[in-house]
Amino acid sequence: MDAAIPLPLRTERLVLRMPVEADAPLMAAYRGDPDVARYQDWPLPYPPDDALAGIGRQAHLSGPTPGEAVNVAIEHDGSMVGDLYVEIRPPEDGGAVAFLGYTLDPTQQGRGYASEAAGAMVDALFAHTPVHRIAATLDPVNLPSMRILDLLGFVPEGTTRRSVPVRGEWVDDLRYGLLRDERAAWLTRPTSFASIRLVELDDHLARTYGDLRVHPHQEQFVASVLGSYRDALFPEVVDGAPVVPWLRGVEVTDHHGATHPAGFVMLAEVTDAHPEPYLWRLLVDRWWQRSGVGRAVLDAVVAGQREQGHSSLLTSWVEGVGGPRRFYERYGFVPTGRVIDDETEARLSW
């Protein structure tokens, strides 16, 4: 059967091609790395003969093909940096569902290659095959892998508990899915807006803004809006006095004049016991991330604090992959050197 997606497939930086025998030593080397193999079920150590045999089994194929599972080499500047796993269900099943995986050489991670390669394959599957759904699974603690799927527009569909055997241990399996129309919508999501407004919440708006969500891999870094409502209702006692919450919804006006709930912000106000304003929560819905909303909210918050005569703003964040440190430091927040409740404290001064 002819390949549904003939390779090579080129992106801005990468070439996706079928692997050849000369790739086997490198593939075996990175697959044999314990950190790479941590969430995979292949044997360790990973012998070069296994890589060579796998390449040989698909040598008759020229690309992803219905009824076949293939590994696709990810190449950068003439060198293999990882591979994709692509499986398209058999024609008798309609060939309408595909499965996607990715593995990257640890020396090449952190450069966006996995996201770029996976995104190109996702778009090729939807453009050139009957596939209407792409599935992927991962260990729920594998946040870097989760981040890749989140940023491609995949949607988490549930976790099966202790359902996958990996090296003698039964681990959880988090399942993601992406439909053809979801990917099309994700690619056309807003990348800019006309204006924002911080709106006071009433009982109706509180429900609307309570539905906002960050990406799943970000949930360890920012509390949900509903969780923030709870904390505002039962505020923490700091330095002998409860903090006083100030909370607003973030309303975005798009370039057509329509308004949308896009985020949530909450401060701890200045009191006699708390002499410096504190940015308690800042959440931007996944749909509006990378459009400049977060920075615009900070601009509005800082302008409001400046009008009240304040000259600084505190915040804190949880460290980790996909965390907000880079965002806040780019804006001008500087760590104070204090770590409070496992969060890095930082201050913005003006």
VOTI-96520 format. One record per residue: y negated, x negated, z negated of N, C-alpha, C, O, CB in turn; residue in three letters. Coordinates in steps of 0.1 Angstrom, whole numbers, plus 5000, padded with zeros to 4 digits. Each point is the difference from the previous one (the first is absolute). Glycine has a CB too. Example, Ala and Ser with C-alpha at 12.3 -4.5 7.8 and 13.67 -1.06 7.14 Angstrom:
BEGIN
505748684922498850095000498849915000500049904993501250294995ala 497749855019498949915000498950084992498949954999501749935023ser 
END
This chain:
BEGIN
501249925000498850085000498849915000499949904993501350294995met 497849855020498749935000499350014987500150104993499749945032asp 499449854972499250004988498950115001499450025010501149734986ala 499350324992498950095000498749935000499050065005502550114983ala 498549725006498749924999500449865005500449914992498750224988ile 500749845033500349865005499049904993498850034999502050075023pro 499849794974499249894994499849895010500849995010500150074967leu 498149855022499249994988498850105000499650065010501049704990pro 499050264987498850094997499049914994500349934990501250285007leu 497349805008498949914995499050074992499650115004500849745016arg 499150094969498950054992498949905001500149905008501450234977thr 497449895007498949905000500549864997499549905006498950294988glu 502549804996500449864996501549975002500449894999497750134985arg 502750085019501449994999500750045013499450065009500449984967leu 501449915025500950045011501350054993500649934992498549905025val 501350294986501250064996501149995011499850055011499050114973leu 502249765013501149975010501350014994500250004988498249855025arg 502750154996501350004995500349854995499649915007501150285009met 500049794973500249874995501149935009500850075006498650004970pro 500549805024501049925007500749904991499649994988499050035033val 502449924984500949914991499149904993500349964988501750075027glu 497049924991499249894994499250054988499549924992500349985030ala 500150234976499350064989500950014987499550014989499150125027asp 502749854986501050024989499749914988500050054988501750015028ala 498049814985499849924988498850054992500050004988501049805024pro 497950234995498850044993500250144993499650024989499049855027leu 502150224991500350134995500949994987499750064990500150045033met 501249814978500849984988499349944989500250034988501749945027ala 497149944988499249944989499250094992500050004988500049805026ala 499250294993499250094993500850124994499650054989498549895026tyr 502950104991500950104994500849954988500450084991499850035031arg 499949764977500749944989499149974988500549964990501149955026gly 497150114986499149984989500250114990499950125003498449775012asp 501950084972500350104990498950104999500250124997501149724991pro 497450125013498950104999500050095012499750124998499049714990asp 501650135024500150095012501250094998499950125004499049705011val 502250134980501250085000500150094987500950074998500249755015ala 497950174979500050074987500350155002500850064992497649774998arg 501050235020500250155001500950035012500050125005497749914986tyr 503149875014500850025012501549994995500349954990497949965026gln 502750154992501450004996500949905008501250004999498550244995asp 499649675013500849905007500549894991499549994989499250055032trp 502449894982500549904991499149884998499249965008503150114999pro 497849874981499449874996501049904996500950044992497050095001leu 502049755012499149955010500350075014501150055002498749734985pro 499250225021500150065013500449895011499149925003499250274990tyr 502949815011500449895009499450015014499950125005502249874982pro 497649905019499550015014501050065010499650075010499149724985pro 502650205002501050075009499850155000500250075010501449744985asp 498050254993499750145000498950045009500050105007500949914969asp 498049915023498850035009500449985014499650085008498949844974ala 502349985021500449985014500950115005499950055011500049714986leu 501050294994500950115004499250135002500250075010501749834978ala 497150125004499250125002499250005013499950105006499949924969gly 499749865028499249995013501050025011499650065010498849784980ile 502850115009501050025011500450145002500250045012500649744983gly 499350304994500450145002499050085008500450115005500849874973arg 497649985022499050085007499549935013498950045006500450074972gln 501449795026499649925011499950085013499349965010501749834979ala 499850315012500050085012498950105001499850075010502649914990his 496850034990498850094999498749935003499949894997501450254986leu 497849945023498749945004498950054991498849975001502050015022ser 499650114967499050054991500650124992501250035002496949905013gly 501150144976500550114993500650115009499450035010498949924972pro 502950095015500850095009500650124992500549974989500049835027thr 499450324989500750114993501449974997500849955009497650215002pro 502049874977501449984996500349864995501149964997499550215019gly 498449744984500149864996499149974988498950054999501849895025glu 499749964968499149944990499849855004500949935002499950234980ala 497949805020499749875004499049934991499250074993501250005031val 499749804976499049924994499149945010500449955011501149994970asn 497250085017499049955010499249884994499550024989500350225021val 500249654997499249894995498550025000499550055010502449804998ala 497550104982498550004999499649865002500349914993499650294991ile 499349785027499649865004498549994999499350085005502749905010glu 497649904980498549974999499949865005500649904994498950264987his 499649825029499749865005501349935004500249884997497750114989asp 503150085020501249945004501149984990501149955003497549945013gly 501150154971501049984990500450144994499150094998500049684997ser 502250255002500450124993499650004986500249904992501850115023met 497350104980499550014987500750114992499850014988498049905020val 503150164998500750114993500750095010500149965012498350034970gly 502150125014500650105009499950144995499850034988501849795018asp 498550275003500050144998501550065001500749945009496950084999leu 502750084985501250075002499650145006499250074994502049814986tyr 499450155031499750125007501350075004500849955008497049965001val 502450214986501250085004499550145005499250074993502249814990glu 499150155029499750145006501350075000501049965005497149955009ile 501850214981501350094999500550025014499349995010499950124969arg 502149915022500750025013499550115008499450104994502649814996pro 498150085023499650115009500650144997499350105001500449735016pro 501550174978500650134997499450074988500150124998502049795011glu 497150014983499350054989498550035004499250044992502349844992asp 498350105029498650035005499149875000498950015006501450224986gly 500249675003499249874999498650024994499149935004502250005016gly 498650174971498750044996499649944986498950024996501450195016ala 500649714982499749944987500349855001501049965006499550254982val 498649715007500149855000499949954986499450074991499749925032ala 501449894974499949944987499449865002500349935010501750204982phe 497149844999499249875001500149924988500050054989498550075026leu 501749754987499949904989499349875005499849995012502350114978gly 497649815000499349885004500349894990500250034988498050115023tyr 501949744994500349884991499149895006499949985012502550094982thr 496949864997499149905004500349874992500349994989497950185016leu 501749725003500149864994498949994989498950035002501949875020asp 499650064966499150004989498849915002498950024994503050024991pro 498249855024498949925003499050075009498949955002502549854995thr 499050315008499150075010499550144994499350075007501949825012gln 499150134968499650134994498549994996499449904998503050144994gln 497050085007498650014996499049995011498849984998501949934980gly 499850095034499149985012500050135009499350005010501249764989arg 500250354996499950125008501050015011499950105008497849914986gly 503249895008500950005011501050124999500350065010499549694992tyr 500750284986501050114999499350135004500650085007500749794975ala 497550155013499350135003499750015015500250115006498849894971ser 500649895029499750005014501250035009500050075009498149774986glu 503050095001501250025008500650144998500450065010500149694988ala 499650294989500550144998499250105006500550105006500449824972ala 497850075021499150105006500250015015500050115006498349854976gly 501849925025500250005014501450075004500050075010498649724992ala 502450184990501350065003500050154997500550085008500649714986met 498250264996499850144997499450075012500550105005499349854970val 499149995030499350065011500850005013499950105008497949834981asp 503049975013500849995012501150114999500450065010499149694992ala 501150264986501150114999499450145003500750075007500449784976leu 497750185012499550135002499550015015500050115005499349914971phe 500349875030499450015014501150015010499850065011498249814981ala 503250065006500949985011501450064997500949985008497949814997his 501450284984501350064997499850144995498950044998502149744997thr 500150305004499950144995499850004985499950114994501549975025pro 498649804974499950004986498850074995498949985004502349804996val 499150314990498950084994499849964985499150044994501350155023his 500649734978500049974986500549864998501049965006499350284987arg 499049684999500549864997500150004985499150034992499849865028ile 502350064975500349994986500049854996500449925008500950304993ala 498449764986500149874994500350014985499650104994498849805023ala 502450014978500350014985499749864994500049905007501750284997thr 498049834983499749874993500350024985500150124995498249825022leu 501849954976500150014985498650034995499049945004502949894995asp 497950274992498750044995499249894994498850024998502250204998pro 499649674999499349894994499549905011499349914996502050124983val 499149995033499549915011498750045005499950065011502549904995asn 496550014987498750055003499549945013499350085008500249944968leu 500749855028499549965013500650085012499350035009500449744981pro 501650265009500650085010499450145001499850065010502349804988ser 497750204990499450134999498650005006499750105007501749944972met 497949865019498649995005500050015015499150065006500249814974arg 501750065026500150005015500250145005499250055009501749724991ile 500050304994500350145005498850094997499650085008502849894988leu 497050024992498850084997498949995010499450095005501249884971asp 499149905028498949975009500350045015499150005008500249824976leu 502050205019500350055013500050165001500250055010501249744993leu 498450274985499950155000501350064996500150135000498349855017gly 502749954979501250064995499850074988499049984992502349845018phe 499550284987499950094989501249994991501150015005497550155008val 501349824974501249994991500650144999499350104999499749714988pro 502350205014500750125000501050024988500750105000499149905025glu 500249904967500850024988500949874997500149925008500050334996gly 500349754984500849884995501450054996500250094992497749795001thr 503150055013501450034995500349894990499949885002500850235020thr 499749934966500249914989501449935000501050065002497450094985arg 501549725011501249914999501050045011501250034998498449954978arg 499950025037500850055011500449895010500850035009498050194988ser 500649665001500349895010500649884992499349954991498850145024val 503049864989500649884993499449885007500149975012502050154983pro 497249794996499549885005500449894990499649994989498450125021val 502949804995500549894992500550044986499749944990498749925022arg 502550244988500750044988499250094991500450034989500749765012gly 497750255004499250094992499650135008499749995012499449814975glu 500950315007499650125006498550024998499550014989502850105008trp 496949905014498650004999499550135006500750075008499149684993val 499050294996499350125005499649985015499949885004499350184973asp 500750045030499750005014498850095003500250134999502249815008asp 496550014996498850085003500050025015500049915008498750004973leu 501250225023500150045014498650045006499350084994503149995002arg 497349875015498850035007500350065014501149975006497749844982tyr 500350275017500150065013498750005007498950024994503150114999gly 498049875020498850015009500350085012500949975008498249814984leu 500250335010500250095011499049965011499049944998501850254988leu 499649855026499149965012498650054998499049925003503050095012arg 497850114981498650064999499349934988498849995001502050235010asp 499949744979499449944988499449865005498949964995502750164989glu 499249815024499549875004498850015009499049934999503349985000arg 497750195010498850035009498850034991498949955003502650135015ala 498750004972498850044992499649884992498849984998502050255000ala 500149694997499649884992499249905008499149944995503050094992trp 498349965026499249905008498650055003499249925004503050015006leu 497650204989498650055003499350044987499050075001501950025021thr 499649874966499350034988498649935000499749915007502550114980arg 496950035005498649955000499949864996500749954991498550285004pro 500049695012499749864997498549994995499649894997502250035019thr 497550184985498650004995499650154997500750095002498749705012ser 499350224981499650134996498450005001499449905001502650144984phe 497450085014498650015001499349984986499049935000501350235019ala 500349904971499449984987501050044989501050075003496749985006ser 502049924978500850044989499150074990498749975000503049855004ile 498850264987499350064989500950014988501250045002497450095014arg 500949844973500850014987499750144995498950034996501049724999leu 501250335004499850144997500550034986501149954996499150115028val 499150034969500550044987501150105001500050085009497749894982glu 503350015001501250085002500050134992499650004988501749795016leu 499150325002500250134993501550035000500849925005496950165001asp 502750044989501450035000500750005014501149965001498450174978asp 499749925031500650005013500149865006501149965005497950274998his 499949694996500049875006501049914992500649915006497050125002leu 502649994979500949924993501450015005500749905001497950134979ala 501850095025501350015006500149935013501049935003499250294986arg 498749795019500049945014500149854998500849945007497850255002thr 500649754983500049864998501249954993500449885001497150124999tyr 503150084992501349964993501149985010501049934996498350204985gly 500649915031501149985010499949875007500849965008499350294995asp 498849674995499849885007501149904996500450004988497150045014leu 502949875007501049904997499749875006499549995011502250204988arg 498649704994500049875005501449975007500950094999497449834984val 501949975023501349965005500949984988499649964989499449935032his 502350144981501049974989500049864994500149994988501250185023pro 498549734998500049874994498849974992499949904993501450025026his 497750174981498849984992500050074987499149994992499649985029gln 502350114977500050094988500149934987499650054990501550125024glu 499449704986500049924988498649954997499949954989502549995016gln 496750075004498749944998498950104996499049964994501749865022phe 499550304988499050104997500650134996501050055006497549855011val 501050164972500650134995499650115010499149995008500749934968ala 501150185024499750125009498750074995499649984989502950045016ser 497050075004498950084996500350094988499350014991499849985032val 502150074977500450084989500249924987499650054990501650105027leu 499349734984500049914989498749974994499849994988502349925021gly 496950085000498649974996499450124993499349994990500549855029ser 500550284986499650124993500550004986499250044990500750095031tyr 501349844977500649994986499349904992499650034988502650045021arg 497549814996499349904992498650044997499549974989501949865021asp 498050254999498650044997500050114989499150014992500349945032ala 501650144976500150104991500449954986499550054990501250105028leu 500149744981500449944988499649855000500949925002501050254995phe 496849805003499549865002500549914989500250034989497850065023pro 502249784993500449894991498949974990498850005004502749915015glu 498950054970499149954990499949845001501049934999499550274985val 498349765019499849855002498849964990499050065000501849955025val 499549884968499049954990499650114991498850014996500449825021asp 501750254979499850104989499450135005499750094992500049734993gly 500150205028499450125005500650045013500449915008497450044981ala 502450185014500650055013499049975011498850014999502650174990pro 499249775022499149985012499650145006500750104998500549685007val 497750215002499450135005500249995015499449925007498950104975val 502650075024500349995014498950075009499450104996503049894998pro 497449955018499150055010500850005013500449895004497450034985trp 502650205016500950005012499450085011499350104998502649884986leu 498449985028499550065012501149995011500849915001496850044993arg 502350155015500850005012499249925011498850015000502450214994gly 499549725015499349935011500250095013501150015005499349764984val 498550285015500050095012499549925012498949944999500850274987glu 501149795025499649925012499550105011500750115002500949704992val 497450165012499650085012500349915012499649895002498550234986thr 502749945021500449925012498950015011499050064998503549984997asp 497849905016499049995011499850135007499150015009501549754993his 500250344995499850135006499350104990499850125003502349845011his 497649994974499350084990501050074991499550074991498749965025gly 503149964985500950064991500249924988499849885000501450225019ala 499049974970500249934987501450004995500850095003496949974991thr 502749834999501449984996500049944986499249914997501550065027his 500250074968500349934987500749875003501050005007499150214980pro 499349685009500549875004500349904988500749905002498050135019ala 500850014967500349904989499550064987499650124999500249695017gly 500350114974499750044986499549884993500549895001501250294999phe 497349834991499449894993499750054985499650124998499449785023val 501350024970499750034986499549884992500649895001501250295000met 497149844992499449894992500150044985500150124997498449825022leu 501549964973499750014986498649984998499549895002502950044991ala 496850175002498649994999499549914988500849974991499150255020glu 498949734990499449924990499750094987499550115002499549735016val 501550114971499750074987499649894990500049885003501750315002thr 498049854983499749904990501149914997499849884997498750284992asp 502849895012501149924998500549925012500749904999500050264984ala 498849885029500449945012498849975009499550085007502750044992his 497249764999498749975006500049975015498949985005500549944972pro 501750075029500149975014500850105008501150034995498749724999glu 499750305017500850105008501349935005500149885003497850245003pro 503149974995501449955004500550085011500250134998500249784978tyr 500050035035500650075011501550024996500849915001497650005016leu 501950214979501350044994501050025011501249964999497750144981trp 500849985030500950035011499250005013498950055001502650094983arg 499249815026499550025014501250025009500849915001497149954995leu 502350255010501150045008499550055014499150085001502349974979leu 499149895030499750045014501350055006501049935000497149915003val 501950295002501250055006500549925011499249945007500050294987asp 502149765008500749925010499450025014499949905008502250104978arg 497550125016499550045014498749935003499649985011501650244987trp 498049754991498649955002499949864996498949945001500350284995trp 501949715001499949864997499849925013500350045011501249994970gln 497849865017499649905011499050075009499849965011502449944988arg 497050194996498950065007498749974994498950045006502650145001ser 498549754982498749964993499650104989499049984994500349925027gly 501650204976499750094990499949934986499050034992502150155021val 499849744984500049934987498749934997499450014989503049975012gly 497149945009498849924999498850104998499149974993501949845020arg 499050304995498950094999499950074987498950024994501350025030ala 501049984969500050064987499449904990499250044991502850105015val 498449744995499449904991498549995002499249984990502949895011leu 497450135012498650005002499350124993498949984994501549915028asp 500250234979499450114993500049994985499050034993501750115026ala 500449814976500149984985499049904995499350024990503250045011val 497449835006499149894996498650055001499249974991502449855017val 498050265002498750055001499750094988498950004995501249995031ala 500850094971499850094988499949934987499150044992502250135020gly 499449734986499949924988498749925000499449984989503150005009gln 497149975013498749935001498950094996499049974993501949885025arg 499150284987499050094997499950034985498950044995501450065028glu 500849894970500050034986499649884992500050004988501850165016gln 497949735003499549884993501149904996499749904993498550244999gly 503049885013501149904997500049895010499650025011501850174979his 499149705006500049885009501449945002500149895006497650064986ser 503350125004501449955003500950124999499750114995499849664995ser 501850205015501050105000501349934997500449905008498450255008leu 502049894975501349954997501150085007499850125003499449794975leu 501950025025501250075005501249914996499849904994499050225025thr 502449934984501249914998501050055010500050115005499549864970ser 501549945027501050035010501449944996500049904992498350125026trp 502750044987501449954998500249905011499850035012501150184977val 499749675008500349905010501350045007500950064994497849764993glu 501450145026501350025007499850015015498850025005502150094975gly 500249895028499950015014499550145004500550104995501549755007val 496950155006499450135004499050054990499550115001502549945011gly 497749874978499050044989498649995005499749955011501949984972gly 497450125009498750015004499149884997498850005003501450234993pro 500449664999499149884997499149965012498849984998503049944986arg 498850065028499349955011498850105003498949955004503249945005arg 498150244991499050105002498849984991498849995004502950175004phe 498649834979498949994990499349865001498849994999502450174986tyr 499549735017499449875001499149995012499049945000502949964988glu 498650165023499150005012498750084998499049965006503150035008arg 497950114978498850074997499149924991498850035000502550195002tyr 499249694990499249924991500450004986499449934992498850125023gly 502950024981500550004986500549864997500749945009499850314992phe 499349704987500449874996500950014987499550064991498449835020val 503350064989500850014988499349944988499449895001502750105013pro 498050084975499349954988500849904992499549934991499350285008thr 502549775005500949924992500850074990500949954994497549875010gly 501350314994500850084990501050085007499850065011498249954974arg 503250015009501050085005500350114989500349964988500849855026val 498750314989500050114990501150105004500050065011497649914984ile 503450054997501150095003500749965013500350095008498650094979asp 501249695015500749955013499150025012500549995011501750054979asp 496549995009499150015011499049905000499449964989501050295011glu 499249695012499049905001498650075000499750095008501949765005thr 497650114977498750064999499049925009500149885002500350204974glu 498750005030499049935009498750074999499950124996501949825020ala 497149994987498650064999499349985013500149895006499950064969arg 499250155029499149995011498650004994499650094992502050035024leu 497649784987498650004995499050015011500349955011500549914970ser 498050195016499050015010498649984994499050015007502450155007trp 
END
